[in-house]
Amino acid sequence: MDWRDQLRVKYKTANVVEKLIALNIGVFVLQFLFQTLAFLFQFSGNFFVNWFSFPTQIESWLYKPWSVISYAFLHAGFFHLLFNMIVLHFAGRFFLTFFAPKKLLNYYFLGAISGALLFALSYNLFPVFSNLGNVPLIGASAAVMAILIGVATQAPQMQIRLLLIGNVKLWHIAVVFVVLDVIRIPFGNAGGHIAHLGGALLGYAYTKQLNKGNDIGLWFEKIFDAVAGWFSSASSSKKTPFKKVYRNPRNTYTAKAKQASKTDKQKKIDAILDKISENGYESLSKEEKDFLFKVGKE
C-alpha cells in the first residue's frame, strides 16, 4: 500500500472532526502556496484571501456570497490555525459524545455564518468602525466557538483535565472564552472577537432549541444532504450503469430489527444524558463512558 492508498484509507476512517481539521490545514497550505507563486511571478499575493475572505461592505459580499462560509477555512498564520484546530479537536471530541456528526457540521457552518453576520452588522452599525475601511474577516474561530459553547451548554458539568490546572468544568471554559472575547474588543481585532461572539451565540441557542425539540439547523442539514447527494449520484452514475433491484422479503425483517436496535440505543443514550445533566459526567460508570465514546465515533 503506497502513501496515496494510505491517505484514502485514513480519510475514509476519519471522523468528521478530523476531516474538518484536514480541510483547514489543506486550505492553509494552499493559501500560502498562492502567496509563494505571487512572489515568484510578481502578481497580487492577496488574490486568494480576497476572493474567499468575508468583507465588511454588504455590496462586496453580494459579489462573492460563498465568503460567508469560505472565510472560516482561512487563517492569518500558523499559530492562528494551530489554536483553532486544537480547540476544534477537543471540543469536537466531546461534542460527538452527545450529538451526531451531521449536527457538528451544522454547528460549524451555521456558527461561521452567525459570526460573519454579527461581524458585518457591527462594522455597519458602530461608529468606531466607520474609519477602518475594508477589514476582511478570516478564521475558523466563530465556527469552533459554536461547537465549544454548544457542547458546554449541553453538558456544563462535564469535567476535563487541563495541564497544570487540573479538573475544570466545561461551562467554566466556555465562560472564560466568551469573557476574553468581550474584554479584548477594544484592544485589537475587534471584528474578529465580535465574530467569535456570534458563533458562541449560535452554539448556545442551537443547543437550547435542540433540548426543546426544535432543530433550528435542519434547513441547512437538508441543503447539505441535497448537495452531497447530488455529487454522490453524479459520481456513481459515471462509474456504474443502472441496475434493476429486486426487493428481498427478508430485508423487511432485517430493517425492522435494525430499527428496534436503534430505538433501544437511543433510550440508553437519553438515560445517560439525563444522568450527566443531574450529577455530571464523572458520575458515569466506565461502561457508560465507553458506550458514549463508541456512539460518538459512529
C-alpha positions as CSV (number, residue, x, y, z in Angstrom):
1,M,0.0,0.0,0.0
2,D,1.6,3.3,-1.1
3,W,1.1,6.7,0.5
4,R,-1.9,7.6,-1.7
5,D,-3.7,4.4,-0.6
6,Q,-2.8,5.1,3.0
7,L,-4.3,8.6,2.7
8,R,-7.5,7.3,1.2
9,V,-7.9,4.7,4.0
10,K,-7.2,7.4,6.6
11,Y,-9.7,9.8,5.1
12,K,-12.4,7.1,4.9
13,T,-11.9,6.1,8.5
14,A,-11.5,9.6,9.9
15,N,-14.4,11.2,11.9
16,V,-16.0,14.5,11.0
17,V,-13.7,16.5,13.3
18,E,-10.6,15.0,11.8
19,K,-11.9,15.7,8.3
20,L,-12.6,19.4,9.2
21,I,-9.1,19.7,10.6
22,A,-7.6,18.2,7.5
23,L,-9.6,20.5,5.3
24,N,-8.5,23.6,7.3
25,I,-4.8,22.5,7.0
26,G,-5.2,21.8,3.3
27,V,-6.6,25.3,2.7
28,F,-3.9,26.9,4.8
29,V,-1.2,25.2,2.7
30,L,-3.0,26.3,-0.5
31,Q,-3.3,29.8,0.8
32,F,0.4,30.2,1.4
33,L,1.3,28.3,-1.8
34,F,-0.6,31.1,-3.7
35,Q,1.5,33.7,-1.8
36,T,4.7,31.9,-2.9
37,L,3.6,31.8,-6.5
38,A,2.6,35.5,-6.3
39,F,6.1,36.4,-5.0
40,L,7.8,34.4,-7.8
41,F,5.6,35.7,-10.6
42,Q,5.1,39.2,-9.2
43,F,1.3,39.4,-9.1
44,S,-1.0,40.2,-6.2
45,G,-0.4,37.7,-3.4
46,N,-3.7,38.6,-1.7
47,F,-5.9,37.3,-4.5
48,F,-6.7,34.0,-2.8
49,V,-7.6,35.7,0.6
50,N,-9.5,38.5,-1.1
51,W,-11.6,36.0,-3.1
52,F,-12.6,33.8,-0.1
53,S,-12.5,36.2,2.9
54,F,-15.7,37.8,4.2
55,P,-15.8,41.6,3.5
56,T,-17.2,44.3,5.7
57,Q,-19.2,46.0,2.9
58,I,-22.5,44.4,2.1
59,E,-22.2,45.3,-1.6
60,S,-18.9,43.5,-1.7
61,W,-20.4,40.4,-0.2
62,L,-23.1,40.3,-2.9
63,Y,-20.3,39.6,-5.5
64,K,-19.0,36.7,-3.5
65,P,-21.8,35.2,-1.4
66,W,-19.8,32.0,-0.7
67,S,-17.4,34.0,1.5
68,V,-19.9,33.8,4.4
69,I,-18.7,30.2,4.8
70,S,-15.3,30.1,3.0
71,Y,-13.7,32.6,5.3
72,A,-13.9,30.0,8.1
73,F,-11.2,28.0,6.4
74,L,-8.7,30.8,6.0
75,H,-6.1,31.7,8.7
76,A,-3.7,34.6,9.2
77,G,-0.8,32.5,10.3
78,F,0.4,29.1,11.7
79,F,-0.4,29.9,15.3
80,H,-3.9,31.2,14.4
81,L,-4.5,27.9,12.6
82,L,-2.9,25.8,15.4
83,F,-5.0,27.3,18.2
84,N,-8.3,26.9,16.3
85,M,-7.5,23.3,15.4
86,I,-6.6,22.4,19.0
87,V,-9.9,23.8,20.3
88,L,-11.8,22.1,17.5
89,H,-10.2,18.8,18.3
90,F,-11.0,18.8,22.0
91,A,-14.4,20.5,21.7
92,G,-15.4,18.3,18.7
93,R,-14.4,15.1,20.6
94,F,-16.8,16.0,23.4
95,F,-19.5,17.2,21.0
96,L,-19.6,13.8,19.3
97,T,-20.3,12.2,22.6
98,F,-23.7,13.8,22.7
99,F,-24.6,14.7,19.1
100,A,-24.4,13.1,15.6
101,P,-21.6,14.1,13.2
102,K,-24.1,15.9,11.0
103,K,-25.0,18.1,13.9
104,L,-21.4,19.1,14.3
105,L,-21.3,20.2,10.7
106,N,-24.5,22.3,11.3
107,Y,-22.8,24.0,14.3
108,Y,-19.6,24.6,12.4
109,F,-21.1,26.1,9.3
110,L,-24.0,27.9,11.0
111,G,-21.6,29.3,13.6
112,A,-19.4,30.6,10.8
113,I,-22.5,32.3,9.2
114,S,-23.6,33.7,12.5
115,G,-20.2,35.1,13.2
116,A,-19.9,36.7,9.8
117,L,-23.4,38.3,10.1
118,L,-22.7,39.8,13.5
119,F,-19.3,41.0,12.2
120,A,-20.9,42.7,9.2
121,L,-23.7,44.2,11.4
122,S,-21.2,45.6,13.9
123,Y,-19.0,47.2,11.2
124,N,-22.0,48.9,9.6
125,L,-23.6,49.9,12.9
126,F,-21.0,51.1,15.4
127,P,-19.3,54.4,14.8
128,V,-15.9,53.2,15.9
129,F,-15.6,51.1,12.8
130,S,-16.5,53.8,10.3
131,N,-12.9,54.9,9.6
132,L,-11.3,51.5,9.4
133,G,-12.2,50.8,5.8
134,N,-12.5,47.2,4.5
135,V,-11.0,44.8,7.0
136,P,-12.0,41.3,5.8
137,L,-12.8,38.5,8.2
138,I,-10.9,35.2,8.2
139,G,-10.5,32.3,10.6
140,A,-12.5,29.3,11.9
141,S,-12.8,30.8,15.4
142,A,-16.6,31.6,15.2
143,A,-17.3,28.1,13.9
144,V,-15.2,26.5,16.6
145,M,-16.8,28.7,19.3
146,A,-20.2,27.4,18.2
147,I,-19.1,23.8,18.8
148,L,-17.4,24.6,22.1
149,I,-20.3,26.7,23.5
150,G,-22.8,24.2,22.1
151,V,-21.4,21.2,23.9
152,A,-20.8,23.3,27.1
153,T,-24.5,24.2,27.1
154,Q,-25.4,20.5,26.7
155,A,-23.1,19.2,29.4
156,P,-21.9,22.1,31.6
157,Q,-20.9,19.9,34.5
158,M,-18.6,17.7,32.4
159,Q,-15.1,17.9,33.7
160,I,-11.8,17.8,31.7
161,R,-8.3,17.7,33.0
162,L,-6.1,20.6,31.9
163,L,-2.3,20.6,32.2
164,L,-1.1,22.5,35.3
165,I,-4.7,23.3,36.3
166,G,-6.4,20.1,37.0
167,N,-10.1,19.3,36.5
168,V,-12.2,22.1,35.0
169,K,-15.9,22.1,34.1
170,L,-16.9,22.8,30.5
171,W,-19.0,25.7,31.4
172,H,-16.0,27.4,33.2
173,I,-14.0,27.1,30.0
174,A,-16.9,28.4,27.9
175,V,-17.3,31.5,30.2
176,V,-13.6,32.2,30.1
177,F,-13.6,32.1,26.2
178,V,-16.6,34.4,26.0
179,V,-15.4,36.9,28.6
180,L,-11.9,37.1,27.0
181,D,-13.5,37.9,23.6
182,V,-15.7,40.7,25.2
183,I,-12.9,42.4,27.1
184,R,-10.4,42.2,24.2
185,I,-12.7,44.0,21.7
186,P,-11.1,47.5,22.4
187,F,-7.5,46.2,22.2
188,G,-7.3,45.0,18.6
189,N,-9.0,42.6,16.2
190,A,-12.4,43.9,17.4
191,G,-14.2,42.4,14.4
192,G,-12.7,39.0,15.0
193,H,-13.8,39.0,18.6
194,I,-17.3,40.1,17.7
195,A,-17.5,37.3,15.1
196,H,-16.4,34.8,17.9
197,L,-19.3,36.0,20.0
198,G,-21.7,35.5,17.0
199,G,-20.5,31.9,16.8
200,A,-20.9,31.4,20.6
201,L,-24.4,32.8,20.5
202,L,-25.4,30.4,17.7
203,G,-23.9,27.4,19.7
204,Y,-25.8,28.3,22.8
205,A,-29.1,29.0,21.1
206,Y,-28.9,25.8,18.9
207,T,-28.4,23.5,21.9
208,K,-31.1,25.2,23.9
209,Q,-33.5,24.8,21.0
210,L,-32.5,21.1,20.4
211,N,-33.3,20.4,24.0
212,K,-36.8,21.8,23.4
213,G,-37.2,19.6,20.4
214,N,-36.5,22.3,17.8
215,D,-33.7,21.8,15.3
216,I,-33.0,25.3,14.0
217,G,-30.3,23.9,11.7
218,L,-32.4,21.3,10.0
219,W,-32.9,23.5,6.9
220,F,-29.1,23.7,6.5
221,E,-28.7,20.0,7.0
222,K,-31.3,19.3,4.3
223,I,-29.4,21.6,1.9
224,F,-26.1,20.0,2.8
225,D,-27.6,16.5,2.2
226,A,-29.1,17.5,-1.1
227,V,-25.8,18.9,-2.4
228,A,-23.9,15.9,-1.1
229,G,-26.4,13.5,-2.6
230,W,-26.2,15.3,-6.0
231,F,-22.4,15.0,-6.0
232,S,-22.7,11.3,-4.9
233,S,-25.2,10.4,-7.6
234,A,-23.2,12.3,-10.3
235,S,-20.1,10.4,-9.3
236,S,-21.8,7.0,-9.1
237,S,-23.6,7.5,-12.5
238,K,-20.2,7.8,-14.2
239,K,-18.8,4.7,-12.6
240,T,-21.7,2.2,-12.8
241,P,-24.6,1.6,-15.1
242,F,-28.2,1.5,-13.8
243,K,-29.2,-1.9,-12.5
244,K,-32.7,-3.1,-11.6
245,V,-33.0,-4.1,-8.0
246,Y,-35.5,-6.7,-6.7
247,R,-36.7,-6.5,-3.2
248,N,-35.9,-9.3,-0.9
249,P,-38.6,-10.1,1.6
250,R,-36.0,-10.9,4.3
251,N,-34.8,-7.3,4.1
252,T,-38.1,-6.1,5.7
253,Y,-37.5,-8.2,8.8
254,T,-33.8,-7.0,8.9
255,A,-34.9,-3.4,8.7
256,K,-37.3,-3.8,11.5
257,A,-34.7,-5.4,13.7
258,K,-32.3,-2.6,13.0
259,Q,-34.9,0.0,13.8
260,A,-35.6,-1.7,17.1
261,S,-31.9,-1.8,17.9
262,K,-31.7,1.9,17.2
263,T,-34.6,2.7,19.5
264,D,-33.0,0.8,22.4
265,K,-29.7,2.5,21.8
266,Q,-31.4,5.9,21.8
267,K,-33.1,5.1,25.1
268,K,-29.8,4.2,26.6
269,I,-28.2,7.4,25.3
270,D,-31.1,9.5,26.7
271,A,-30.8,7.9,30.1
272,I,-27.0,8.5,30.3
273,L,-27.5,12.2,29.2
274,D,-30.1,12.6,32.0
275,K,-27.6,11.2,34.4
276,I,-24.9,13.6,33.2
277,S,-27.3,16.6,33.5
278,E,-28.2,15.7,37.1
279,N,-24.9,14.5,38.5
280,G,-22.1,15.4,36.0
281,Y,-20.0,13.4,33.6
282,E,-17.9,11.9,36.4
283,S,-20.9,10.1,37.8
284,L,-20.9,7.7,34.9
285,S,-19.5,4.2,35.1
286,K,-16.7,3.1,32.9
287,E,-19.2,1.1,30.9
288,E,-21.4,4.1,30.3
289,K,-18.4,6.3,29.3
290,D,-17.2,3.6,26.9
291,F,-20.7,3.4,25.4
292,L,-20.9,7.1,24.8
293,F,-17.5,7.2,23.3
294,K,-18.4,4.3,20.9
295,V,-21.6,6.0,19.9
296,G,-19.8,9.3,19.2
297,K,-17.4,7.5,16.8
298,E,-20.3,6.0,14.8
